[in-house]
């Protein structure tokens, strides 16, 4: 998958984090931890997954949700799912 597609997924993820949780986009990188850096909890993670499903057709299953810790983890799964769908 191209860097452009990865950047596109990252942009969508950041947009959702800003919209849902009022986070500062300039402080979010792929290394940003959802729980320790952004103070999200498990319910927030579910809301995030639902928003990503709506906005980018990235459907996260329970097993994937258990492994996600950083923004980069979401981007990686999103890129894989979008490449499988193509």
Secondary structure, 3 states (H helix, E strand, C coil): CCHHHHHHHHHHHHHHHHHHHCCCHHHCCCCCECCCCCCCCHHHHHHHHHHHHHHHCCCCCHHHHHHCCEHHHHHHHHHHHHHHHC
